[in-house]
Amino acid sequence: MQTYVSTTPFGRRPVKLGHIASQITAKTVSRNAVAHKWQVFQHIREARELIGATDRSLAILNALLTFHPETALAGDAELIVWPSNEQLMARANGMPATTLRRHLAVLVDCGLIIRRDSPNGKRFARKGRGGELEQAYGFDLSPIVARAEEFRDLADAVQAEKKAFRVAKERLTLLRRDIVKMIETCIEERVPGNWGRVHQTYQQIILRLPRSAPRQLVESIAQELHELCTDIREVLESFTQSQNMDANESHFGRHIQNSNPDSNFESEHGLGNEDEAGGTVAETDKVRSLPKRELPLGIVLDACPEIRELAKGSAIRHWRDLLTAAEVARPMLGISPSAWREAREVMGEQHAGITLAAIYQRSGQINNAGGYLRSLTDRAKDGKFSTWPMIMALLRAKLDAQKPAEKLDGWRSNGDGEAEDRLQVSDSLLKSLQRPKSR
């Protein structure tokens, strides 16, 4: 009697081209081929995402493999198993019938098994008089033997991808650690360079990294960090070598971000080259002769408007709000915690906040904000520094930048007597700001 092997499923299940392709692959299996079913299953589990299988479908495949008595699957053996749904659900940890049918279809669509349905859709086997198997209806496992090498290659590719991803993440972590610690060292050791901007560049690169990033993006960001890390290390090594050869900083010529040494904050409006708040006896006397009353918060904010951007809601209503914004600006300027702590201890919380707001206002013209703050702190220890000249110089710069007709309008009330957004100051202070600077 000649038996017929069905190639279509029972009932309303359609036949897809993928099903036909799986049947063609099963026919090409060599009769001498042998595959260890649990080893192949391990490869399938590792490459399940590439194959398109799910965890539940693999649980069913595991159950189907247990119904085949032999560990080795041979190409010349009968590889059809015919368990009932009840038996499969029991070996699949009590999976519901609807879930079972859905994930059996997934296994068929992935080409891991082939349906060999009977005329009535039941699964059974017919044996001959001698007990030999004549005809079986159920699930054909021959694709597992036919595609064993393919599954192994897919599993190797998945492992290689995981390893490359792990190496990329390790490299990224090491680069992040090195960059942060080298920047901290440069700030603490007062290495010339605009380290606040370097830190901002680092943060901008890191912000492009989402919580779950693909390997290609991780490698791309790691490469950018590697270039930044190389630049920082070269500067640090050059500075170390120059310190070993000669303690004079003139041997060090490399500045990150190509800072322009001719456009220092210290040279702007008498804040530096004139020895801010006085390095000479005359300047010291000038500082000591300044008003002893505190600077109004409004004048400070009008002189340093950029500090508002760092405040919560861009609003600074109290001195504590200014100090909070100063805490945010400190790492952006590359100022070390120790320099900021010393400034607060020497100047007081309020004047330290004013000083940092003024430095932040001119951050684009300062090569080394941390070193400049330490210099001002040292002068404050000797009573040679006051925040009044610094704020007045910034206000004078704003006046100089405006037209003569706009100066008075900007500082006084409008025609209706209502105050404008700009700060109102007294006529005497306005006249003092408009006086030409002494040379």
Secondary structure, DSSP 8 states (H G I E B T S, - for coil): -------S-STT----HHHHHHHHHHHT--TT-EEEHHHHHHHHHHTHHHHT--HHHHHHHHHHHHTSS-SEEETTS--EE---HHHHHHHTTS--HHHHHHHHHHHHHTTS-EEE--TTS--EEEE-TTS-EEEEEEEE-HHHHHTHHHHHHHHHHHHHHHHHHHHHHHHHHHHHHHHHHHHHHHHHTT-SS-HHHHHHHHHHHHHT--SS--HHHHHHHHHHHHHHHHHHHHHHHHHHHHHHH-S-GGG----GGG--TTS-GGGSTTSSTT-TT-SSHHHHHHHHTS--S---HHHHHHH-GGGGGGSGGG---SHHHHHHHHHHHHHHHT--HHHHHHHHHHH-HHHHHHHHHHHHHTGGG-S-HHHHHHHHHHHHHTT---HHHHHHHHHHHHHHHS-HHHHHHHHS--TTS---SS----HHHHHHHHS----
